[in-house]
Structures are given as structure tokens and as C-alpha cells.
Amino acid sequence: MNMWFETIIEDEKEILQLQYEQIVFFEFDFGNDGGTTSWPHIQVNTLHKIEDIPEDQREVIEEQFFNTRGGSGAASGCPYHKG
């Protein structure tokens, strides 16, 4: 895994972002002979602090992941796996 910080200028504002890359190898069992196949899965991403995300996008993120209305007060988690 490699990670690095980068300072960028966006809308005349200085923003610190974290970028990373990592390779994970999944092993799959194929056939009846006990053989496995190693399959690389490459992940690359750029992360910004929540306060540096534009307000309209931040509202969507907060609604999907941090909405505590109508529940136990915990974050709602993944919007696709709400229970």
C-alpha cells in the first residue's frame, strides 16, 4: 500500500487530500483438485476531509451515512444495506 498527502487549490481554497493505492490478492478455489488462482484487485482512491467537500455533495453524504433520525442514534452506514 502506498499513501501520500497532496495540497491542491480548488475554488481558490487550499485543500489537503489523501491519495492511496493498494493491491489485494483474492484466492479462488477452482475445480476438485485443490488448486487455487490468485486474482489481483487494485484499489486507488482520493479522500477529502468532509469540510472540504462542496456543501451540496456533503448534504448527500451526511444524509446517507450520518443520518441518525428515526433510529438508535447510530450512523445509518452503507445506503445500500440499510436494515
C-alpha positions, 0 to 999 in steps of 0.5 A: 500500500502506498499513501501520500498527502497532496495540497491542491487549490480548488475554488481558490481554497487550499485543500489537503487530500489523501491519495492511496493505492493498494493491491489485494490478492483474492484466492479462488478455489477452482475445480476438485483438485485443490488448486487455487488462482490468485486474482489481483484487485487494485484499489486507488482512491482520493479522500477529502476531509468532509469540510472540504467537500462542496456543501451540496455533495456533503448534504448527500453524504451526511444524509446517507451515512450520518443520518441518525433520525428515526433510529438508535442514534447510530450512523445509518452506514452503507445506503445500500444495506440499510436494515 
